[in-house]
Amino acid sequence: MNSATYQRAQAALTWLPVAAALLSIATGLMVLAGWMFDWPTARLQLAGQVTMKANTAAGFVLCGLILLLSWRPVPAWLAGLRVLLEGVVLVLGVLTLVQYVLGWDSALDELLVSAPADELFTMAPGRMAPTTALAFVLFAGAIIASHWHTPLARAVKLVGAITILLISLVSLLGYAYGVPTLYLGITGVTAMAMVTATLFAALGCGLICLNPHEGFPALLVERTITGAHVRALLPIVLITPLAVGAAVVMGYGTYYEGHLAVALTSLGSVLAAALVSTVSVAVLRRAEGALVLRDRALAATSSGVLITDHRHPDEPIVFANKAFTDITGFSEAEILGRNCRFLNAGIECSEPAREMLRQSIANGRACAVELKNHVKGGGFFWNHLSLSPVENRKGQITHFVGIIDDVSASRQQQEQVHNALAEAKAANELRDTFIRLVSHELRTPMNAALTWIGLMEVDTSEETRKQGLEIIANSIQTQARLIDDLVDVTRLSTAGVRLEPGLADVREVVAMAVEELRPSIAARHQLNLELEEGDYQMVVDAVRLQQVVRNLVNNALKYTPAGGRIDINLKADRTQVRLQVSDSGKGLTAEQVERLFEPFWRADNKVPGIGIGLFIVAGLVDAHGGQVEVESAGLGQGTTFSVYLPRSTEIPQYAAMEEARTRSREKS
């Protein structure tokens, strides 16, 4: 059943109670008018058949009104009127049944109009048939039960409606097969008219369809295999007895008696059973083919498919296709019955996605997320999960379907693109910082030199000339050191700096570097050098080691206020030499320590420099096979740099040089 057909069927079942109610009211009013104005045609009085009584017609008018008022919610005053009418119909039916049981005669037998005296005990007395009275009682009881929405009330309504249908069907079969006993056509008892039986059949169907979203009406339009089966069998169930009845009415009933009747009934039952079985097999075969096709489609898809049972508190997995087991590595037996949580347990980055999934399941909404999932045996994959709820015929969510796609490759590509963009952005920022800082640092000594050159042109005294030449020489040296440092930064960032190692006394190298710096430091800071006793002969690049000392001391000088203290300590043992430079300066935070050796980064942008000194220190120490450590108790607590150089001749460049010298000596 497609969507359009389903909607039309739903609309038809929804309006069926209205149609039954209008038919009941119109027929009842017409029969009442026929009795009041003596119109035989209006009374539907056919030759040789029972006529509907006036009290029965009044009952049908009341039942039609009740059914209309029960079809949709109504205002309180109409609801009160409906209850009153229900009571009237119930009393009408009960009193009539009591009269039959006790043998009473009363005015109720001739409600509204009186029957002719000669018809009082014939086929058309004034009293309604007992089956009619019983049907009215059942209708009133069923409609009263429909006010409640409990399982018991629904059962009472359904039993009442079905019983009314059976009573009407038996009477109609009596007329169809010419068996008066079936519609109580016996002396002394009022028979049920064929029109009455027809109207009760309509009212019974209206009662059943009063709520088309539950019971048989919902099953009839249900888009399931069961619904298709019911729709296929319903025409057979309805048409077969009607066809037999039509044959009897058309004159073939004269042969329907005795042994022939039994034989024909048996043959008809066999044929009906065979027809029903054939239709059932055809419907189920078609449904089976659709299921096989869907199963093969699920097996062939590259996306994983999971189905969980929402009716269970733990949402257990009840289905997993082959693609899902291929993606995760878990077998079907390891998956079924478990909650999906085991796939992302312990993965912190998946928590926001898990929360979104929890909200989606709680609110019964579809969603799509990406989260990390485990695979069997360790490892992870990025899962693009699309989750959708599945509703039953009552609109209640019973299951959730999850479509799983492994998007690890695309995530990796996205991360690579993101990292490339971040690196490009960082490179641009680094370039801008480099240009700004270098241009400033190169311009400062150049401006000083140009200033003194101009001053020397104006003042030709020997004192001015001597001081000017000294400042100009310092400016040139400063620019040269800056250029050398920039060259070192380039080398360290690409192929690495080239060392020229050899045996040297590290104590002498450090002492020489410190003494060169002392004149520029002692005037404003307290500089202390402590060289402990020990063996300092080891393989190093003496020039580069002096550069390390100068950069560390200059860094301490920049970040230590005037009057501060700079301590240099050198200590040797059997495995390594430790150089320690401590200051009483500004100190560092933990975050600053993390970035300390990045190129062009400075803890304080107000301090002169371009932020490459410590980067060069780290690179040169690493080239020697050593390491640098930094300690600071915090801002204002000073900083300590510790350089550890191992006692080893395993510096690659030195080893290569020694090997070349050895081969040269052997050849000579």
C-alpha positions in Angstrom: 0.0 0.0 0.0 1.5 3.3 -1.1 1.3 6.5 0.8 -1.7 7.9 -1.1 -3.7 4.8 -0.9 -2.9 4.5 2.8 -4.2 8.1 3.4 -7.4 7.4 1.4 -8.0 4.2 3.4 -7.5 6.0 6.7 -9.9 8.8 5.6 -12.5 6.2 4.6 -12.3 4.4 7.9 -12.4 7.7 9.8 -15.6 8.8 8.1 -17.3 5.3 8.2 -19.0 6.0 11.7 -20.4 9.3 10.2 -21.8 7.4 7.2 -23.3 4.7 9.4 -24.8 7.3 11.8 -26.4 9.3 8.9 -27.8 6.2 7.3 -29.3 5.1 10.6 -30.8 8.5 11.3 -32.2 8.9 7.7 -33.7 5.4 7.6 -35.2 5.7 11.1 -36.8 9.0 10.3 -38.2 7.7 7.0 -39.7 4.6 8.7 -41.2 6.8 11.5 -42.8 9.1 8.9 -44.1 6.0 7.1 -45.8 4.8 10.2 -47.2 8.2 11.2 -48.6 9.1 7.8 -49.3 5.5 6.7 -46.9 5.4 3.8 -46.1 1.8 3.2 -43.2 2.6 0.8 -41.6 4.9 3.4 -41.9 2.0 5.9 -39.9 -0.2 3.4 -42.7 -2.7 3.7 -41.9 -5.3 1.1 -44.4 -8.1 0.2 -44.0 -11.1 2.4 -41.3 -9.6 4.6 -41.2 -8.1 8.1 -41.5 -4.4 8.5 -39.4 -2.3 10.9 -41.4 -1.1 13.9 -41.9 2.5 15.0 -40.1 2.0 18.3 -37.2 0.3 16.4 -37.0 3.3 14.0 -36.9 5.7 16.9 -34.1 3.7 18.5 -32.1 3.9 15.2 -32.5 7.7 15.2 -31.2 7.9 18.7 -28.3 5.5 17.9 -27.3 7.6 14.9 -27.3 10.7 17.0 -25.2 9.0 19.7 -22.7 7.8 17.1 -22.3 11.3 15.6 -21.8 12.8 19.1 -19.1 10.2 19.8 -17.2 10.7 16.6 -15.3 13.8 17.8 -14.9 15.7 21.1 -18.0 17.9 21.7 -18.9 20.7 24.2 -20.0 19.7 27.7 -23.7 20.3 27.0 -23.6 18.0 23.9 -21.7 15.4 25.9 -24.5 15.5 28.5 -27.1 15.1 25.8 -25.2 12.1 24.4 -25.2 10.4 27.9 -29.0 11.0 28.1 -29.6 9.5 24.7 -27.4 6.5 25.6 -29.5 6.0 28.7 -32.8 6.1 26.7 -31.5 3.5 24.2 -30.3 1.3 27.0 -33.7 1.5 28.9 -35.6 0.9 25.6 -33.7 -2.3 24.9 -33.7 -3.6 28.5 -37.4 -3.0 29.1 -38.3 -4.8 25.9 -36.2 -7.8 26.9 -37.8 -7.8 30.4 -41.2 -7.8 28.7 -40.3 -10.9 26.7 -38.9 -12.7 29.7 -41.8 -11.9 32.0 -44.5 -12.0 29.3 -45.7 -8.4 30.0 -47.8 -6.3 27.7 -47.3 -2.5 27.9 -47.6 0.7 26.0 -43.9 0.3 25.1 -45.0 -2.2 22.4 -46.8 0.5 20.6 -44.4 3.4 21.0 -45.3 6.4 18.9 -47.9 4.5 16.8 -50.1 1.5 17.3 -50.0 -1.7 15.2 -53.2 -3.1 13.7 -55.0 -5.5 15.9 -54.9 -8.3 13.4 -51.1 -8.0 13.3 -50.6 -8.2 17.0 -49.4 -11.8 17.0 -48.4 -12.2 13.3 -45.2 -11.4 11.5 -45.5 -7.7 12.3 -46.6 -7.1 15.9 -46.0 -3.7 17.6 -43.3 -5.0 19.9 -39.6 -4.9 18.5 -37.8 -8.2 18.1 -35.8 -9.6 21.1 -32.7 -9.7 19.0 -33.3 -6.0 18.1 -33.7 -5.1 21.8 -30.5 -7.1 22.6 -28.6 -5.3 19.8 -29.8 -1.9 21.2 -28.5 -2.9 24.7 -25.2 -4.0 23.2 -24.8 -0.8 21.3 -25.5 1.4 24.3 -23.1 -0.6 26.5 -20.4 -0.5 23.8 -20.7 3.3 23.3 -20.7 3.9 27.0 -17.5 1.8 27.3 -15.9 3.9 24.6 -15.8 6.9 27.0 -12.9 5.2 28.8 -9.6 4.3 27.3 -8.6 1.3 29.4 -8.0 -2.2 27.9 -11.1 -3.5 29.6 -13.3 -0.7 28.1 -11.8 -1.3 24.6 -12.6 -5.1 25.0 -16.2 -4.4 26.0 -16.7 -2.1 23.0 -15.2 -4.6 20.6 -17.2 -7.5 22.0 -20.4 -5.5 21.8 -19.8 -4.4 18.2 -18.9 -7.9 17.0 -22.0 -9.4 18.7 -24.2 -6.8 16.9 -22.5 -7.8 13.6 -23.2 -11.5 14.3 -26.8 -10.8 15.1 -27.3 -8.8 12.0 -25.4 -11.4 9.9 -27.5 -14.3 11.1 -30.7 -12.4 10.3 -29.4 -11.4 6.8 -28.4 -15.1 6.1 -32.0 -16.1 7.2 -33.4 -13.8 4.6 -30.8 -14.8 2.0 -31.3 -18.6 2.4 -35.1 -18.4 3.1 -34.8 -19.7 6.7 -37.2 -17.6 8.8 -36.0 -19.2 12.0 -32.7 -17.3 11.7 -34.5 -13.9 11.9 -37.0 -15.2 14.5 -39.8 -15.5 12.0 -41.9 -17.7 14.3 -45.4 -17.4 15.8 -45.7 -15.2 18.9 -42.2 -13.7 18.6 -41.4 -10.5 16.6 -39.0 -11.1 13.8 -36.1 -8.7 12.9 -36.7 -6.9 9.7 -34.1 -7.1 6.9 -33.7 -3.3 7.0 -33.1 -3.5 10.8 -30.4 -6.1 10.3 -28.8 -4.0 7.6 -28.7 -0.9 9.8 -27.3 -2.9 12.8 -24.5 -4.1 10.5 -23.7 -0.5 9.6 -23.8 0.6 13.3 -21.5 -2.3 14.2 -19.0 -1.3 11.6 -19.3 2.3 12.8 -18.6 1.2 16.4 -15.5 -0.7 15.3 -14.2 2.3 13.3 -15.0 4.8 16.0 -11.2 4.9 16.7 -9.6 4.0 13.4 -6.1 4.0 14.9 -6.5 0.9 17.0 -8.0 -2.6 16.6 -9.2 -4.1 13.3 -9.4 -0.7 11.4 -5.7 0.0 12.2 -4.8 -3.6 11.2 -6.8 -3.2 7.9 -4.6 -0.3 6.7 -1.4 -1.3 8.4 1.6 -1.2 6.1 2.9 -4.5 7.2 2.8 -8.1 6.0 -0.1 -8.8 8.4 -2.0 -5.8 7.0 -1.5 -6.9 3.4 -2.7 -10.4 4.4 -5.8 -9.1 6.0 -6.6 -6.9 3.1 -6.2 -9.8 0.7 -8.5 -12.1 2.7 -11.2 -9.7 3.5 -12.9 -9.6 0.1 -13.0 -13.5 0.1 -14.5 -13.6 3.5 -17.2 -11.0 2.6 -17.9 -12.1 -1.0 -18.2 -15.9 -0.6 -21.2 -15.9 1.7 -22.8 -13.1 -0.1 -22.4 -14.9 -3.4 -24.1 -18.0 -2.0 -26.9 -16.0 -0.5 -27.4 -14.2 -3.9 -27.7 -17.6 -5.6 -30.4 -18.7 -3.1 -32.3 -15.4 -3.5 -32.2 -15.8 -7.3 -34.0 -19.1 -7.1 -31.3 -21.7 -6.8 -32.2 -22.2 -3.1 -34.9 -24.8 -4.0 -32.1 -27.3 -4.5 -30.4 -26.3 -1.3 -31.8 -29.0 1.1 -31.1 -32.4 2.5 -28.0 -34.3 1.5 -27.4 -32.0 -1.4 -27.2 -29.0 1.1 -24.6 -30.9 3.1 -22.6 -31.8 0.0 -22.7 -28.3 -1.4 -21.7 -26.8 2.0 -18.8 -29.1 2.3 -17.7 -28.4 -1.3 -18.0 -24.7 -0.8 -16.0 -24.9 2.4 -13.2 -26.8 0.6 -13.2 -24.3 -2.3 -13.2 -21.3 0.1 -10.4 -22.8 2.2 -8.4 -23.5 -1.0 -9.0 -20.0 -2.2 -8.0 -18.5 1.1 -4.8 -20.7 1.2 -3.9 -19.7 -2.3 -4.2 -16.0 -1.6 -2.3 -16.4 1.7 0.6 -18.2 0.0 0.7 -15.5 -2.7 0.7 -12.6 -0.2 3.3 -14.3 2.0 5.5 -15.2 -1.0 5.4 -11.6 -2.2 6.3 -10.4 1.3 9.1 -13.0 1.6 10.5 -11.8 -1.8 10.5 -8.2 -0.5 12.3 -9.3 2.7 14.9 -11.3 0.8 15.6 -8.4 -1.5 16.0 -6.1 1.5 18.3 -8.6 3.3 20.5 -8.8 0.2 20.6 -5.1 -0.1 21.7 -4.8 3.5 24.3 -7.4 3.0 25.7 -5.7 -0.1 25.9 -2.2 1.2 29.3 -0.9 2.3 27.7 1.1 5.2 27.2 -0.7 8.5 23.7 -1.0 9.7 22.7 -1.5 13.4 19.2 -1.8 14.9 18.6 -1.4 18.6 15.5 -2.2 20.6 14.1 1.0 22.1 11.5 -0.9 24.2 14.3 -2.3 26.4 15.9 0.2 28.9 19.4 -0.7 27.8 18.8 -0.3 24.0 20.4 -3.7 23.1 21.6 -4.3 19.5 19.2 -6.7 17.8 20.6 -6.6 14.3 24.0 -5.9 12.6 24.8 -6.4 9.0 28.1 -7.8 7.5 29.5 -4.4 6.7 29.3 -3.4 10.4 31.2 -6.5 11.4 33.8 -5.8 8.7 34.3 -2.2 9.9 34.6 -3.0 13.6 36.1 -6.5 13.5 33.5 -7.7 16.1 31.5 -10.8 15.1 27.7 -10.8 15.2 27.7 -13.0 18.3 29.9 -10.4 20.1 27.6 -7.5 19.2 24.0 -8.8 19.6 22.4 -8.0 23.0 25.0 -5.3 23.9 24.5 -1.6 24.1 26.5 0.5 21.6 28.4 2.1 24.4 31.1 -0.5 24.3 32.2 0.9 20.9 33.3 4.2 22.4 33.9 3.5 26.0 36.8 5.5 27.4 37.2 7.8 24.4 37.0 11.3 25.8 36.8 13.1 22.5 33.5 11.3 21.8 31.6 12.7 24.8 29.9 15.6 23.0 28.7 13.3 20.3 27.5 10.7 22.9 25.5 13.4 24.7 23.9 14.4 21.4 23.0 10.7 20.8 21.5 10.4 24.3 19.3 13.5 23.7 18.2 12.2 20.3 17.2 8.8 21.7 15.4 10.4 24.7 13.5 12.8 22.4 12.8 10.3 19.6 14.6 12.4 17.0 16.9 11.6 14.1 20.5 12.9 14.3 23.9 12.6 12.6 27.2 12.7 14.5 30.9 11.8 14.1 32.6 10.0 16.9 35.6 7.8 17.5 34.9 4.1 17.9 36.9 1.1 19.0 37.8 -1.7 16.6 38.4 -5.3 17.8 42.0 -5.9 18.8 42.8 -2.2 19.6 42.8 0.9 17.4 40.0 3.3 16.5 38.1 4.5 13.5 36.0 7.6 12.9 32.3 6.7 12.7 29.8 8.9 10.8 26.6 7.7 12.5 23.1 8.6 11.2 20.5 7.6 13.7 16.7 7.4 12.9 13.7 6.2 15.0 11.3 3.5 13.8 7.7 3.7 14.8 5.0 1.0 15.0 1.5 1.4 13.6 0.5 3.3 16.7 3.2 5.9 16.3 5.3 4.6 19.2 9.1 4.4 18.8 10.1 0.7 19.1 13.6 0.7 17.5 16.4 2.9 16.3 18.3 2.3 13.0 21.9 3.4 12.8 23.9 3.8 9.6 27.6 3.6 10.2 30.3 4.9 7.7 34.0 4.7 8.3 35.2 8.3 7.6 38.7 7.9 9.0 40.4 8.6 5.7 38.4 11.8 5.1 39.0 12.9 8.7 42.7 12.4 8.2 42.6 14.4 5.0 40.7 17.2 6.8 43.2 17.1 9.6 46.1 17.3 7.2 44.4 20.3 5.4 43.8 21.9 8.8 47.4 21.4 9.9 48.7 22.7 6.6 46.5 25.8 6.9 47.7 26.3 10.5 51.3 25.9 9.5 50.9 28.3 6.7 49.2 30.8 9.1 52.0 30.3 11.6 54.6 30.7 8.9 53.0 34.0 7.8 52.9 35.2 11.3 56.5 34.2 11.9 57.6 35.9 8.7 55.8 39.2 9.8 57.4 38.9 13.2 60.8 38.2 11.7 60.7 41.2 9.4 59.5 43.5 12.1 62.1 42.4 14.7 65.0 42.1 12.4 64.4 45.5 10.7 64.2 47.1 14.2 67.4 45.3 15.5 69.4 46.1 12.3 68.2 49.7 12.2 69.1 50.5 15.9 73.0 50.0 15.6 72.9 51.5 12.1 71.2 54.7 13.4 73.8 54.9 16.2 76.6 54.7 13.7 75.1 57.2 11.3 74.5 59.6 14.2 78.1 59.5 15.3 79.4 59.8 11.7 77.4 63.1 11.4 78.7 64.2 14.8 82.3 63.5 13.8 81.8 65.6 10.7 80.8 68.5 12.8 83.2 67.9 15.8 86.7 67.0 14.6 88.2 66.7 18.0 90.3 63.6 18.8 88.1 62.6 21.7 84.9 62.7 19.6 86.6 60.8 16.8 87.9 58.1 19.2 84.5 57.7 20.9 82.7 57.7 17.6 84.9 55.1 16.0 84.4 52.9 19.0 80.6 53.1 18.8 80.6 52.6 15.1 82.8 49.4 15.5 80.4 48.1 18.2 77.4 48.8 15.9 79.1 46.8 13.1 79.9 44.0 15.5 76.3 44.0 16.8 75.0 43.7 13.2 77.5 41.0 12.3 76.5 38.9 15.4 72.8 39.4 14.5 73.4 38.3 10.9 75.4 35.3 12.2 72.5 34.4 14.6 70.0 34.6 11.7 72.2 32.3 9.6 72.3 29.9 12.5 68.5 30.0 12.9 68.2 29.1 9.2 70.6 26.2 9.5 69.0 24.9 12.7 65.5 25.1 11.0 66.7 23.1 7.9 69.7 20.9 7.7 71.1 21.6 11.2 74.2 23.6 12.3 77.6 22.2 11.3 80.0 21.7 14.3 83.8 21.7 14.2 84.5 19.6 17.3 87.8 18.9 19.0 89.3 18.3 22.4 89.0 21.3 24.5 89.0 22.4 28.2 85.4 23.4 28.8 86.4 25.3 31.9 88.7 27.6 29.9 86.1 28.1 27.2 83.4 29.1 29.7 85.7 31.4 31.7 86.9 33.2 28.5 83.3 33.8 27.3 82.2 35.2 30.7 85.2 37.4 31.1 84.5 38.9 27.6 81.1 39.9 28.8 82.0 41.0 32.3 82.9 44.7 31.4 79.4 45.2 30.0 77.7 43.5 33.0 79.7 44.4 36.1 78.6 48.1 35.9 74.9 47.3 36.6 74.7 43.7 37.8 76.5 41.4 40.2 78.2 38.6 38.1 79.5 35.5 39.9 81.4 32.7 38.2 82.0 29.4 40.0 84.2 26.8 38.3 84.3 23.6 40.4 87.3 21.3 40.3 87.3 18.4 37.9 88.3 17.0 34.5 86.9 19.3 31.8 88.8 17.8 28.8 86.1 16.7 26.3 85.1 16.8 22.7 83.2 20.0 21.9 83.0 22.8 19.4 84.7 25.5 21.5 83.4 28.4 19.4 79.8 27.2 19.5 80.1 26.5 23.3 81.2 30.1 23.8 78.1 31.1 21.8 75.9 29.1 24.1 77.4 30.8 27.2 77.1 34.3 25.7 73.4 33.7 24.7 72.5 32.4 28.2 74.3 35.3 30.0 72.9 37.9 27.6 69.4 36.5 28.1 69.8 36.7 31.9 71.1 40.2 31.5 68.1 41.4 29.5 65.5 40.0 32.0 67.3 41.0 35.2 66.8 44.5 36.5 69.7 46.7 37.4 71.3 45.6 40.7 70.3 42.0 40.1 72.4 38.9 40.4 73.7 36.5 37.7 75.4 33.3 38.9 77.3 31.0 36.6 78.3 27.5 37.8 80.3 24.8 36.0 80.5 21.3 37.3 82.0 18.1 35.9 81.7 14.4 36.8 82.6 11.1 35.0 79.6 11.2 32.6 78.9 14.8 31.8 79.6 18.5 32.3 76.8 20.8 33.7 76.7 24.5 32.9 74.2 26.4 35.0 73.2 30.1 34.5 70.9 31.6 37.2 69.4 35.1 37.5 67.3 37.0 40.0 65.2 38.5 37.2 61.6 38.5 36.2 61.1 34.7 36.2 58.7 32.7 34.1 55.2 31.1 34.2 54.7 27.4 33.3 53.1 28.5 30.0 56.1 30.7 29.2 58.5 27.9 29.9 56.7 25.7 27.3 57.3 28.3 24.6 60.8 29.5 25.7 62.8 27.8 22.9 60.4 28.8 20.0 62.1 31.0 17.4 61.2 34.7 17.5 59.2 34.3 20.8 59.9 36.5 23.8 58.5 36.5 27.3 58.4 40.3 27.3 58.0 42.2 24.0 59.4 45.3 25.6 62.8 43.8 26.1 65.2 44.3 23.2 66.0 41.4 20.9 64.3 39.2 18.3 63.9 36.0 20.3 66.4 33.7 18.7 69.1 33.4 21.3 67.6 30.6 23.3 66.5 28.8 20.1 70.1 28.8 19.0 71.2 27.5 22.4 68.8 24.6 22.2 69.9 23.7 18.7 73.7 23.9 19.5 73.3 21.8 22.7 71.2 19.2 20.8 73.9 19.0 18.2 76.4 18.2 20.9 74.1 15.4 22.1 73.2 17.3 25.3 70.0 18.8 26.7 68.8 22.1 28.2 66.5 22.4 31.3 64.7 25.4 32.6 63.4 26.1 36.1 61.5 29.0 37.5 59.5 29.4 40.7 57.2 31.9 38.9 57.1 35.6 38.1 59.6 37.6 40.0 61.4 34.5 41.2 64.3 34.4 38.7 65.2 31.6 36.3 67.8 28.9 36.1 69.1 27.3 32.8 71.0 24.1 33.1 73.0 22.7 30.1 74.2 19.1 30.2 76.9 18.0 27.8 77.8 14.3 27.8 81.4 13.1 27.9 81.4 11.3 24.6 83.3 11.4 21.3 80.1 10.2 19.5 79.4 13.6 17.9 78.7 12.4 14.4 80.8 15.1 12.7 83.7 14.5 15.1 83.5 10.7 14.5 83.6 11.2 10.8 86.5 13.5 11.0 88.5 11.1 13.2 87.8 8.3 10.9 89.0 10.3 7.9 92.2 11.3 9.8 92.8 7.6 10.7 92.5 6.5 7.1 94.8 9.3 6.0 97.5 8.3 8.6 97.2 4.7 7.5 97.8 5.6 3.8 100.8 7.7 4.7 
